[in-house]
Amino acid sequence: MASISIGSAGRVTTGNSQLWCPACGNESNWRDITADNERTYATCGGCGNRISVKN
């Protein structure tokens, strides 16, 4: 299972990657964060864009 950590500033990291929304540049406002064995998924709290990163 993926290792997800949420920092005090709202930044979400998975492994060595920090989540970032390419649509609006958000790095610290995430919701609906889920993960499986291959990918981590999150929805941007700013614009609603859904992103995924390989674990």
Backbone as CSV, one residue per row, in Angstrom:
resi,resn,N_x,N_y,N_z,CA_x,CA_y,CA_z,C_x,C_y,C_z
1,MET,0.849,-1.191,0.000,0.000,0.000,0.000,0.884,1.240,0.000
2,ALA,0.396,2.282,-0.608,1.152,3.530,-0.720,1.302,4.207,0.633
3,SER,2.397,4.919,0.764,2.621,5.714,1.962,2.274,7.162,1.647
4,ILE,1.266,7.690,2.325,0.809,9.056,2.084,1.000,9.846,3.362
5,SER,1.582,11.018,3.258,1.685,11.876,4.426,1.153,13.262,4.096
6,ILE,0.436,13.834,5.052,-0.149,15.158,4.891,0.515,16.074,5.907
7,GLY,1.230,17.070,5.411,1.953,17.988,6.280,1.042,19.028,6.895
8,SER,1.595,19.787,7.823,0.805,20.791,8.529,0.333,21.907,7.606
9,ALA,1.038,22.133,6.498,0.633,23.175,5.553,-0.338,22.643,4.509
10,GLY,-0.755,21.386,4.653,-1.690,20.809,3.696,-1.036,20.155,2.508
11,ARG,0.282,20.176,2.452,0.974,19.518,1.351,0.877,18.005,1.516
12,VAL,0.663,17.325,0.412,0.527,15.874,0.440,1.698,15.272,-0.314
13,THR,2.389,14.355,0.332,3.492,13.675,-0.336,3.232,12.181,-0.351
14,THR,3.663,11.554,-1.420,3.582,10.110,-1.542,4.922,9.633,-2.058
15,GLY,5.615,8.839,-1.267,6.973,8.457,-1.630,7.842,9.703,-1.667
16,ASN,8.482,9.940,-2.804,9.321,11.122,-2.967,8.626,12.228,-3.754
17,SER,7.353,12.049,-4.061,6.631,13.016,-4.883,5.658,13.838,-4.050
18,GLN,5.612,15.121,-4.330,4.615,15.991,-3.701,3.506,16.232,-4.711
19,LEU,2.262,16.132,-4.261,1.159,16.352,-5.179,1.118,17.806,-5.620
20,TRP,0.868,18.008,-6.896,0.798,19.333,-7.491,-0.252,19.303,-8.592
21,CYS,-1.105,20.317,-8.629,-2.155,20.382,-9.643,-1.656,21.181,-10.843
22,PRO,-1.531,20.536,-12.008,-1.053,21.260,-13.187,-2.064,22.278,-13.710
23,ALA,-3.332,22.131,-13.352,-4.351,23.046,-13.854,-4.309,24.412,-13.163
24,CYS,-4.076,24.411,-11.834,-4.114,25.693,-11.114,-2.878,25.960,-10.262
25,GLY,-1.941,25.001,-10.203,-0.716,25.207,-9.446,-0.831,24.910,-7.957
26,ASN,-1.987,24.406,-7.516,-2.196,24.092,-6.105,-1.219,23.030,-5.615
27,GLU,-0.702,23.242,-4.391,0.142,22.233,-3.755,-0.363,21.868,-2.368
28,SER,-1.357,22.586,-1.861,-1.678,22.410,-0.441,-3.165,22.268,-0.119
29,ASN,-4.022,22.091,-1.113,-5.455,21.993,-0.857,-5.996,20.771,-1.597
30,TRP,-6.081,19.630,-0.875,-6.474,18.369,-1.505,-7.643,17.736,-0.768
31,ARG,-8.449,16.978,-1.494,-9.550,16.228,-0.893,-9.687,14.903,-1.632
32,ASP,-10.457,14.012,-1.052,-10.719,12.700,-1.667,-9.423,11.978,-2.045
33,ILE,-8.491,11.897,-1.102,-7.209,11.245,-1.366,-7.357,9.739,-1.154
34,THR,-7.028,8.978,-2.176,-7.081,7.521,-2.095,-5.826,6.957,-2.752
35,ALA,-5.551,5.703,-2.478,-4.388,5.058,-3.090,-4.648,3.576,-3.234
36,ASP,-4.011,2.987,-4.232,-3.982,1.541,-4.354,-2.512,1.134,-4.451
37,ASN,-2.234,-0.076,-4.839,-0.844,-0.534,-4.867,-0.008,0.144,-5.952
38,GLU,-0.652,0.749,-6.938,0.085,1.326,-8.057,0.066,2.840,-8.106
39,ARG,-1.055,3.472,-7.704,-1.188,4.917,-7.878,-1.834,5.568,-6.657
40,THR,-1.558,6.860,-6.490,-2.223,7.682,-5.484,-3.098,8.683,-6.240
41,TYR,-4.331,8.834,-5.807,-5.292,9.712,-6.468,-5.713,10.817,-5.506
42,ALA,-5.919,12.004,-6.025,-6.395,13.102,-5.191,-7.169,14.082,-6.053
43,THR,-8.101,14.795,-5.424,-8.861,15.831,-6.103,-8.409,17.184,-5.572
44,CYS,-8.105,18.091,-6.473,-7.674,19.431,-6.089,-8.831,20.169,-5.426
45,GLY,-8.584,20.710,-4.246,-9.606,21.480,-3.544,-9.807,22.860,-4.139
46,GLY,-8.882,23.291,-5.001,-8.993,24.608,-5.616,-9.850,24.599,-6.867
47,CYS,-9.540,23.692,-7.807,-10.252,23.704,-9.092,-11.029,22.426,-9.372
48,GLY,-10.865,21.391,-8.521,-11.607,20.148,-8.726,-10.943,19.174,-9.678
49,ASN,-9.750,19.509,-10.180,-9.027,18.614,-11.080,-8.628,17.345,-10.334
50,ARG,-8.778,16.187,-10.989,-8.415,14.898,-10.386,-7.050,14.503,-10.915
51,ILE,-6.111,14.211,-10.035,-4.787,13.816,-10.478,-4.433,12.454,-9.909
52,SER,-3.447,11.811,-10.496,-2.918,10.566,-9.955,-1.424,10.551,-10.189
53,VAL,-0.713,9.927,-9.261,0.729,9.764,-9.403,1.081,8.310,-9.149
54,LYS,2.078,7.843,-9.878,2.545,6.474,-9.709,3.277,6.369,-8.371
55,ASN,2.962,5.326,-7.601,3.594,5.145,-6.288,5.030,4.693,-6.438
